[in-house]
Amino acid sequence: MENKIQQLVTELSKNERVQAVIHDVHVLQNKLNAEMTKTLTKFKKSAGDIEKNILNYRKQLVAQKNKLEKDLRAKAQSLQVKPARKTAKKAAPAAKKKATTKTATARKTTKKRA
């Protein structure tokens, strides 16, 4: 069986038509490999560009978030400002008049009888 296979292989390798087909297959395989390499290179470059764009977009978003947080903190602080303390002067104590209390002393009046 192996002898028959080897004979067929040698006969086919001598055949010009088979050799032409094998050559065409190799050429097409090389072209396919080259095209695949180009496509992979494009994908890698595209992926690198997309990654850069995502990183730039992320930086922009972080900057915008920080700006918004800063604005919100400023607004919150402006709302929390305590009203200025009114220094109410204590009214000078009005001169209290002491009520003069007169104690009525009962006088005994005696009539003199003549």
Backbone as JSON Lines, residues from 0, in Angstrom:
{"i":0,"aa":"M","n":[0.83,-1.2,0.0],"ca":[0.0,0.0,0.0],"c":[0.87,1.25,0.0]}
{"i":1,"aa":"E","n":[1.91,1.22,0.8],"ca":[2.78,2.39,0.86],"c":[3.52,2.6,-0.46]}
{"i":2,"aa":"N","n":[3.83,1.49,-1.1],"ca":[4.51,1.6,-2.39],"c":[3.63,2.28,-3.44]}
{"i":3,"aa":"K","n":[2.38,1.92,-3.43],"ca":[1.45,2.52,-4.39],"c":[1.32,4.02,-4.15]}
{"i":4,"aa":"I","n":[1.25,4.39,-2.88],"ca":[1.12,5.82,-2.54],"c":[2.37,6.57,-2.99]}
{"i":5,"aa":"Q","n":[3.53,6.0,-2.75],"ca":[4.78,6.64,-3.15],"c":[4.88,6.76,-4.66]}
{"i":6,"aa":"Q","n":[4.42,5.76,-5.35],"ca":[4.43,5.81,-6.82],"c":[3.51,6.91,-7.32]}
{"i":7,"aa":"L","n":[2.32,7.0,-6.74],"ca":[1.38,8.06,-7.15],"c":[1.97,9.44,-6.88]}
{"i":8,"aa":"V","n":[2.64,9.58,-5.76],"ca":[3.22,10.88,-5.4],"c":[4.32,11.24,-6.4]}
{"i":9,"aa":"T","n":[5.14,10.28,-6.74],"ca":[6.22,10.57,-7.7],"c":[5.66,10.87,-9.08]}
{"i":10,"aa":"E","n":[4.62,10.15,-9.48],"ca":[3.99,10.42,-10.78],"c":[3.35,11.8,-10.79]}
{"i":11,"aa":"L","n":[2.68,12.12,-9.7],"ca":[2.03,13.44,-9.65],"c":[3.05,14.57,-9.58]}
{"i":12,"aa":"S","n":[4.16,14.34,-8.89],"ca":[5.16,15.38,-8.8],"c":[5.84,15.62,-10.14]}
{"i":13,"aa":"K","n":[5.84,14.62,-11.01],"ca":[6.41,14.77,-12.34],"c":[5.43,15.44,-13.29]}
{"i":14,"aa":"N","n":[4.17,15.39,-12.97],"ca":[3.13,15.95,-13.84],"c":[3.2,17.47,-13.78]}
{"i":15,"aa":"E","n":[3.28,18.09,-14.96],"ca":[3.4,19.55,-15.04],"c":[2.13,20.25,-14.57]}
{"i":16,"aa":"R","n":[1.03,19.67,-14.86],"ca":[-0.25,20.3,-14.47],"c":[-0.37,20.36,-12.94]}
{"i":17,"aa":"V","n":[-0.01,19.28,-12.27],"ca":[-0.05,19.22,-10.81],"c":[0.94,20.23,-10.24]}
{"i":18,"aa":"Q","n":[2.11,20.32,-10.84],"ca":[3.12,21.27,-10.39],"c":[2.61,22.71,-10.52]}
{"i":19,"aa":"A","n":[1.9,22.98,-11.58],"ca":[1.35,24.34,-11.78],"c":[0.31,24.65,-10.71]}
{"i":20,"aa":"V","n":[-0.53,23.68,-10.4],"ca":[-1.56,23.88,-9.36],"c":[-0.9,24.11,-8.01]}
{"i":21,"aa":"I","n":[0.13,23.32,-7.7],"ca":[0.83,23.47,-6.42],"c":[1.48,24.86,-6.35]}
{"i":22,"aa":"H","n":[2.05,25.28,-7.47],"ca":[2.67,26.61,-7.5],"c":[1.63,27.7,-7.26]}
{"i":23,"aa":"D","n":[0.49,27.58,-7.94],"ca":[-0.59,28.57,-7.77],"c":[-1.08,28.6,-6.32]}
{"i":24,"aa":"V","n":[-1.17,27.42,-5.7],"ca":[-1.61,27.35,-4.3],"c":[-0.61,28.09,-3.41]}
{"i":25,"aa":"H","n":[0.67,27.91,-3.64],"ca":[1.69,28.59,-2.84],"c":[1.63,30.11,-3.02]}
{"i":26,"aa":"V","n":[1.45,30.52,-4.27],"ca":[1.36,31.96,-4.55],"c":[0.14,32.56,-3.85]}
{"i":27,"aa":"L","n":[-0.99,31.88,-3.98],"ca":[-2.21,32.38,-3.33],"c":[-2.06,32.39,-1.81]}
{"i":28,"aa":"Q","n":[-1.39,31.39,-1.27],"ca":[-1.18,31.33,0.18],"c":[-0.29,32.5,0.63]}
{"i":29,"aa":"N","n":[0.73,32.81,-0.14],"ca":[1.6,33.94,0.2],"c":[0.83,35.27,0.12]}
{"i":30,"aa":"K","n":[-0.01,35.4,-0.91],"ca":[-0.82,36.62,-1.02],"c":[-1.78,36.74,0.17]}
{"i":31,"aa":"L","n":[-2.38,35.62,0.52],"ca":[-3.31,35.62,1.65],"c":[-2.6,35.98,2.95]}
{"i":32,"aa":"N","n":[-1.41,35.45,3.15],"ca":[-0.62,35.79,4.34],"c":[-0.28,37.29,4.37]}
{"i":33,"aa":"A","n":[0.11,37.83,3.21],"ca":[0.44,39.26,3.15],"c":[-0.79,40.12,3.44]}
{"i":34,"aa":"E","n":[-1.91,39.74,2.86],"ca":[-3.15,40.5,3.09],"c":[-3.58,40.41,4.56]}
{"i":35,"aa":"M","n":[-3.42,39.23,5.12],"ca":[-3.79,39.05,6.53],"c":[-2.88,39.89,7.43]}
{"i":36,"aa":"T","n":[-1.59,39.96,7.09],"ca":[-0.67,40.78,7.87],"c":[-1.05,42.26,7.79]}
{"i":37,"aa":"K","n":[-1.41,42.72,6.58],"ca":[-1.86,44.11,6.42],"c":[-3.11,44.4,7.25]}
{"i":38,"aa":"T","n":[-4.05,43.48,7.18],"ca":[-5.3,43.67,7.92],"c":[-5.05,43.7,9.42]}
{"i":39,"aa":"L","n":[-4.21,42.8,9.9],"ca":[-3.89,42.8,11.33],"c":[-3.19,44.08,11.74]}
{"i":40,"aa":"T","n":[-2.3,44.58,10.88],"ca":[-1.62,45.84,11.16],"c":[-2.63,46.98,11.26]}
{"i":41,"aa":"K","n":[-3.6,47.0,10.33],"ca":[-4.64,48.04,10.37],"c":[-5.46,47.94,11.66]}
{"i":42,"aa":"F","n":[-5.81,46.72,12.02],"ca":[-6.59,46.54,13.25],"c":[-5.82,47.01,14.47]}
{"i":43,"aa":"K","n":[-4.54,46.67,14.53],"ca":[-3.72,47.09,15.67],"c":[-3.61,48.6,15.73]}
{"i":44,"aa":"K","n":[-3.4,49.22,14.56],"ca":[-3.29,50.68,14.52],"c":[-4.62,51.31,14.93]}
{"i":45,"aa":"S","n":[-5.69,50.77,14.4],"ca":[-7.02,51.29,14.74],"c":[-7.3,51.12,16.22]}
{"i":46,"aa":"A","n":[-6.94,49.99,16.77],"ca":[-7.15,49.75,18.21],"c":[-6.32,50.73,19.03]}
{"i":47,"aa":"G","n":[-5.1,51.02,18.59],"ca":[-4.27,51.99,19.29],"c":[-4.88,53.38,19.25]}
{"i":48,"aa":"D","n":[-5.4,53.76,18.07],"ca":[-6.06,55.08,17.94],"c":[-7.3,55.16,18.82]}
{"i":49,"aa":"I","n":[-8.08,54.09,18.83],"ca":[-9.29,54.08,19.66],"c":[-8.93,54.19,21.12]}
{"i":50,"aa":"E","n":[-7.88,53.49,21.53],"ca":[-7.45,53.54,22.93],"c":[-7.01,54.96,23.3]}
{"i":51,"aa":"K","n":[-6.27,55.61,22.4],"ca":[-5.85,56.99,22.65],"c":[-7.06,57.91,22.77]}
{"i":52,"aa":"N","n":[-8.03,57.73,21.87],"ca":[-9.23,58.56,21.91],"c":[-10.0,58.35,23.21]}
{"i":53,"aa":"I","n":[-10.08,57.11,23.63],"ca":[-10.79,56.82,24.88],"c":[-10.08,57.47,26.05]}
{"i":54,"aa":"L","n":[-8.73,57.4,26.08],"ca":[-7.98,58.01,27.17],"c":[-8.15,59.53,27.17]}
{"i":55,"aa":"N","n":[-8.14,60.14,25.98],"ca":[-8.35,61.59,25.9],"c":[-9.76,61.96,26.36]}
{"i":56,"aa":"Y","n":[-10.73,61.17,25.94],"ca":[-12.11,61.43,26.33],"c":[-12.26,61.28,27.84]}
{"i":57,"aa":"R","n":[-11.58,60.29,28.4],"ca":[-11.63,60.08,29.85],"c":[-11.03,61.28,30.58]}
{"i":58,"aa":"K","n":[-9.9,61.77,30.08],"ca":[-9.29,62.95,30.7],"c":[-10.23,64.15,30.66]}
{"i":59,"aa":"Q","n":[-10.9,64.33,29.53],"ca":[-11.85,65.44,29.41],"c":[-13.0,65.27,30.4]}
{"i":60,"aa":"L","n":[-13.49,64.05,30.53],"ca":[-14.59,63.81,31.46],"c":[-14.18,64.04,32.9]}
{"i":61,"aa":"V","n":[-12.98,63.62,33.26],"ca":[-12.48,63.83,34.62],"c":[-12.33,65.32,34.89]}
{"i":62,"aa":"A","n":[-11.8,66.06,33.91],"ca":[-11.65,67.51,34.08],"c":[-13.0,68.18,34.24]}
{"i":63,"aa":"Q","n":[-13.97,67.75,33.44],"ca":[-15.32,68.32,33.52],"c":[-15.96,67.98,34.86]}
{"i":64,"aa":"K","n":[-15.76,66.75,35.33],"ca":[-16.32,66.33,36.62],"c":[-15.72,67.17,37.75]}
{"i":65,"aa":"N","n":[-14.4,67.36,37.71],"ca":[-13.75,68.16,38.74],"c":[-14.26,69.6,38.73]}
{"i":66,"aa":"K","n":[-14.46,70.14,37.55],"ca":[-14.97,71.51,37.43],"c":[-16.38,71.6,38.02]}
{"i":67,"aa":"L","n":[-17.21,70.63,37.69],"ca":[-18.58,70.64,38.21],"c":[-18.6,70.49,39.73]}
{"i":68,"aa":"E","n":[-17.73,69.6,40.25],"ca":[-17.67,69.43,41.7],"c":[-17.22,70.72,42.37]}
{"i":69,"aa":"K","n":[-16.27,71.39,41.76],"ca":[-15.77,72.65,42.32],"c":[-16.89,73.7,42.33]}
{"i":70,"aa":"D","n":[-17.64,73.77,41.22],"ca":[-18.76,74.72,41.16],"c":[-19.82,74.39,42.2]}
{"i":71,"aa":"L","n":[-20.11,73.09,42.35],"ca":[-21.13,72.69,43.32],"c":[-20.69,73.01,44.75]}
{"i":72,"aa":"R","n":[-19.41,72.77,45.03],"ca":[-18.91,73.1,46.37],"c":[-19.01,74.59,46.63]}
{"i":73,"aa":"A","n":[-18.68,75.38,45.62],"ca":[-18.74,76.83,45.78],"c":[-20.18,77.27,46.02]}
{"i":74,"aa":"K","n":[-21.11,76.69,45.29],"ca":[-22.52,77.05,45.47],"c":[-23.01,76.61,46.84]}
{"i":75,"aa":"A","n":[-22.6,75.41,47.24],"ca":[-23.03,74.9,48.55],"c":[-22.49,75.8,49.66]}
{"i":76,"aa":"Q","n":[-21.26,76.24,49.52],"ca":[-20.68,77.12,50.55],"c":[-21.38,78.47,50.55]}
{"i":77,"aa":"S","n":[-21.76,78.96,49.39],"ca":[-22.43,80.25,49.35],"c":[-23.82,80.15,49.97]}
{"i":78,"aa":"L","n":[-24.44,78.99,49.86],"ca":[-25.75,78.81,50.48],"c":[-25.64,78.61,51.97]}
{"i":79,"aa":"Q","n":[-24.52,78.09,52.43],"ca":[-24.36,77.81,53.85],"c":[-23.8,78.99,54.61]}
{"i":80,"aa":"V","n":[-23.53,80.1,53.93],"ca":[-22.95,81.25,54.61],"c":[-23.93,81.7,55.68]}
{"i":81,"aa":"K","n":[-23.41,81.84,56.89],"ca":[-24.27,82.25,57.99],"c":[-24.53,83.74,57.86]}
{"i":82,"aa":"P","n":[-25.76,84.15,58.12],"ca":[-26.04,85.57,58.0],"c":[-25.18,86.33,59.01]}
{"i":83,"aa":"A","n":[-24.83,87.54,58.63],"ca":[-23.98,88.34,59.49],"c":[-24.67,88.55,60.83]}
{"i":84,"aa":"R","n":[-23.89,88.44,61.87],"ca":[-24.5,88.6,63.2],"c":[-24.84,90.06,63.41]}
{"i":85,"aa":"K","n":[-26.03,90.23,63.8],"ca":[-26.45,91.6,64.09],"c":[-26.06,91.88,65.53]}
{"i":86,"aa":"T","n":[-25.27,92.88,65.69],"ca":[-24.85,93.21,67.05],"c":[-25.9,94.15,67.61]}
{"i":87,"aa":"A","n":[-26.82,93.58,68.26],"ca":[-27.89,94.38,68.86],"c":[-27.34,95.02,70.11]}
{"i":88,"aa":"K","n":[-27.37,96.32,70.08],"ca":[-26.89,97.02,71.27],"c":[-27.96,96.9,72.31]}
{"i":89,"aa":"K","n":[-27.49,96.6,73.46],"ca":[-28.46,96.5,74.54],"c":[-28.9,97.91,74.87]}
{"i":90,"aa":"A","n":[-30.19,98.06,74.98],"ca":[-30.71,99.39,75.29],"c":[-30.21,99.78,76.67]}
{"i":91,"aa":"A","n":[-29.76,101.0,76.72],"ca":[-29.26,101.48,78.01],"c":[-30.4,101.38,79.0]}
{"i":92,"aa":"P","n":[-30.12,100.85,80.14],"ca":[-31.23,100.69,81.09],"c":[-31.84,102.06,81.39]}
{"i":93,"aa":"A","n":[-33.12,102.1,81.16],"ca":[-33.83,103.36,81.41],"c":[-33.69,103.68,82.89]}
{"i":94,"aa":"A","n":[-33.55,104.94,83.12],"ca":[-33.38,105.36,84.52],"c":[-34.65,104.99,85.26]}
{"i":95,"aa":"K","n":[-34.5,103.99,86.05],"ca":[-35.67,103.55,86.78],"c":[-35.88,104.51,87.93]}
{"i":96,"aa":"K","n":[-37.03,104.95,87.97],"ca":[-37.36,105.85,89.09],"c":[-37.83,104.98,90.23]}
{"i":97,"aa":"K","n":[-37.2,105.25,91.32],"ca":[-37.63,104.49,92.47],"c":[-38.95,105.07,92.93]}
{"i":98,"aa":"A","n":[-39.8,104.2,93.09],"ca":[-41.09,104.66,93.58],"c":[-40.91,105.09,95.03]}
{"i":99,"aa":"T","n":[-41.2,106.31,95.25],"ca":[-41.06,106.78,96.63],"c":[-42.31,106.37,97.36]}
{"i":100,"aa":"T","n":[-42.09,105.52,98.23],"ca":[-43.23,105.07,99.01],"c":[-43.23,105.82,100.33]}
{"i":101,"aa":"K","n":[-44.25,106.46,100.49],"ca":[-44.4,107.18,101.77],"c":[-45.22,106.3,102.67]}
{"i":102,"aa":"T","n":[-44.65,106.09,103.73],"ca":[-45.4,105.3,104.67],"c":[-46.27,106.25,105.47]}
{"i":103,"aa":"A","n":[-47.46,105.99,105.4],"ca":[-48.39,106.85,106.14],"c":[-48.36,106.45,107.6]}
{"i":104,"aa":"T","n":[-48.06,107.38,108.36],"ca":[-48.06,107.11,109.79],"c":[-49.36,107.66,110.35]}
{"i":105,"aa":"A","n":[-49.98,106.9,111.0],"ca":[-51.25,107.32,111.57],"c":[-50.96,108.2,112.78]}
{"i":106,"aa":"R","n":[-51.53,109.37,112.75],"ca":[-51.36,110.3,113.86],"c":[-52.62,110.25,114.71]}
{"i":107,"aa":"K","n":[-52.29,110.19,115.84],"ca":[-53.45,110.26,116.73],"c":[-53.71,111.74,117.02]}
{"i":108,"aa":"T","n":[-54.81,112.07,116.74],"ca":[-55.18,113.45,117.07],"c":[-56.03,113.42,118.32]}
{"i":109,"aa":"T","n":[-55.63,114.16,119.21],"ca":[-56.41,114.23,120.43],"c":[-56.98,115.65,120.55]}
{"i":110,"aa":"K","n":[-58.17,115.66,120.89],"ca":[-58.81,116.95,121.07],"c":[-58.63,117.35,122.53]}
{"i":111,"aa":"K","n":[-58.29,118.53,122.67],"ca":[-58.17,119.03,124.03],"c":[-59.52,119.5,124.47]}
{"i":112,"aa":"R","n":[-59.88,119.1,125.57],"ca":[-61.17,119.55,126.09],"c":[-60.89,120.75,127.03]}
{"i":113,"aa":"A","n":[-61.49,121.59,126.79],"ca":[-61.31,122.75,127.65],"c":[-62.12,122.73,128.85]}
